Amino acid sequence: MIKRTKILATLGPASDSVEVIEGLIKAGANMFRLNFSHGDHAYHLQTLKNIKTAMKNLNTTVGILQDISGPKVRIGDIKEPFELHRGDVITFLKEDILGYKESNKSYVVSINYPELLDKVKEGEYIYLYDGTIRAKVIETGIEIKAKVENHGTLSSRKGVNFPNTVIDIDVITKKDEEDIKWGVENKVDYFAISFVQNKKDMQHARELLGNYKGKLIAKIEKFDAVENIDEILEASDGLMVARGDLGIEVPYYEVPTIQKNLIKKANLACKPVITATQMLLSMTHNERATRAEISDVANAVLDGTDVVMLSEESAVGDDPRNVVKTMSSIIAKTEEIYAFDKQSKMHYIDEFDVIQSTVTKLADDINAKGILALTSSGQSALRMSRYRPRTKIYAFTHKKKVLSSLTAAWGIYSIDTIKESQASRMFQKMLKTLDSKGLLDKTGPYVATVGYPVGIPGSTNTIKILTQSEIEYYLNLPNKK
């Protein structure tokens, strides 16, 4: 099944074994998410080893994304669940207490980040239990009082959101620092930074990577992140439209337009974008997706997202492989009406971009069987992906790390590394590798790109059309002694 939009599957108790991971890859998963809001380092290390074993067994490359949990604001422990009704008043104390029911319509609680209460203003809202309970602030000071505006049940450790309040806290906690250190040591490909507010958050994360060249994905899930999106995008290697908390932080009816805008901005900036949260949620325990979910995935694909993400569906669901297979089928069918060929709709970022645009247009115009892109930094392949060609992009790199960093990019198939330095040997290696993987159509044609000097980022300067006779020539070229 041919698809260009990638699938990021979260691994968990239902999917962390080698056998299941292999099944997910065969079904269409291109990347795997390690969710550091759950599990310890030992658990994630074993999962990571299982991913690498599956990659080796299947002779393929998949990306690994480490999702950093961030400062999730939560209610403290309470004696027993509160059955809240409209008009009830919740008092938020700044000291750590065991929450309790004070009277018939009055409740007292604490939160794990009490300093945030100093930033709340009268008239602003506090959302509890991940948005299901809405309360309006009616009094500030030593205590914060908020009046409940709808019915809901609140229990210990449930999430809290401040959709009107600029909280301006360090989004990278001490735990996150240790988790990022783990990711660097274990060479994960992507780091997803949660609750990003501005570019300073991404710059801080970049500092924690040190000399490691991992890719930083900014999770857009706060209202101030939407307002600061241009500076955040500039400081990031990609975006995630994290629609869960985002749907609480902004009016729910704005989420679709925000999603489309974020995808468009990422596409123009030539940076991968992931669309996440509840894409096929009903399939956690059901065999089939709802019609609305199918349309949601299809619309994200048509919007231009590079990646669609699965969360509970693949981490704790009854049949993770079926979920990935379903998503693959939706993507493949939707891409039959995809708006390809964006060469005339994108501005050139620089002179280097002109070459990549030309390559994709040439490949599409001659109905090439594929683009063979040899890239040192990955940038030339990313630029080609930006133009959304109909032609598949087969990426070859000099370094394995660069190869795996392209797994989040639309339409790119990460194939293999190449050590050869002569053009003829490069073409031979690319063709023979595709042939060994059963991907080569020997009738051609293919469009190949390489650069001189070899290994220098931004040096792609040679475009070659490989016809049937040339393909045979390179395949039969004697091996270098």
QUIZI-V536544 format. One record per backbone hydrogen bond with DSSP energy under -1.0 kcal/mol. CO is the residue of the C=O (numbers start at 1). NH is the residue of the N-H. If there is no record, write none. Layout:
((CO/NH) (CO/NH))
This chain:
((4/411) (6/308) (7/30) (7/31) (8/310) (9/33) (12/15) (12/16) (17/21) (18/22) (19/23) (20/24) (21/25) (22/26) (23/27) (24/29) (30/63) (31/9) (32/65) (33/11) (34/67) (35/38) (40/44) (41/45) (42/46) (43/47) (44/48) (45/49) (46/50) (47/51) (48/52) (49/53) (50/54) (51/55) (52/56) (53/57) (54/58) (55/60) (63/32) (64/189) (64/190) (65/34) (66/192) (67/36) (70/72) (73/160) (74/112) (77/99) (82/84) (82/154) (84/152) (85/88) (88/148) (89/107) (90/146) (91/109) (92/144) (99/79) (100/108) (105/89) (106/102) (106/103) (107/91) (108/100) (109/93) (110/76) (113/116) (114/117) (116/119) (121/124) (124/137) (126/135) (127/161) (128/133) (129/132) (133/128) (134/149) (135/126) (136/147) (137/123) (139/145) (144/92) (145/138) (145/139) (146/90) (147/136) (148/87) (152/84) (154/82) (155/158) (158/75) (159/129) (161/127) (165/167) (173/177) (174/178) (175/179) (176/180) (177/181) (178/182) (179/183) (180/184) (181/185) (182/186) (183/188) (184/187) (189/215) (190/66) (191/217) (192/68) (193/219) (199/203) (200/204) (201/205) (202/206) (203/207) (204/208) (209/212) (215/191) (216/237) (217/193) (218/240) (220/242) (222/226) (223/227) (224/228) (226/229) (228/232) (229/233) (230/234) (231/235) (233/236) (238/218) (239/274) (240/220) (240/242) (241/243) (241/276) (242/246) (243/247) (245/248) (245/249) (246/250) (251/254) (252/255) (254/258) (255/259) (256/260) (257/261) (258/262) (259/263) (260/264) (261/265) (262/266) (263/267) (264/268) (265/269) (266/271) (267/270) (272/239) (273/306) (273/307) (274/241) (275/309) (276/243) (280/283) (281/284) (284/318) (290/294) (291/295) (292/296) (293/297) (294/298) (295/299) (296/300) (297/301) (298/302) (299/303) (300/305) (306/6) (307/275) (308/8) (310/10) (311/315) (312/316) (315/14) (319/323) (320/324) (321/325) (322/326) (323/327) (324/328) (325/329) (326/330) (327/331) (328/332) (329/333) (330/334) (331/335) (333/336) (334/337) (338/340) (342/345) (352/356) (353/357) (354/358) (355/359) (356/360) (357/361) (358/362) (359/363) (360/364) (361/365) (362/366) (363/368) (364/367) (370/447) (371/394) (372/449) (373/396) (378/382) (379/383) (380/384) (381/385) (382/386) (384/387) (385/388) (387/342) (388/341) (392/371) (393/413) (394/373) (395/415) (396/375) (397/418) (399/403) (400/404) (401/405) (403/406) (404/407) (406/409) (409/412) (411/393) (413/395) (416/397) (422/426) (423/427) (424/428) (425/429) (426/430) (427/431) (428/432) (429/433) (430/434) (431/435) (432/436) (433/437) (434/439) (435/438) (441/444) (445/369) (446/466) (447/372) (448/464) (449/374) (450/461) (450/462) (453/456) (456/459) (459/452) (462/450) (464/448) (466/446) (467/471) (468/472) (469/473) (470/474) (471/475) (472/476))
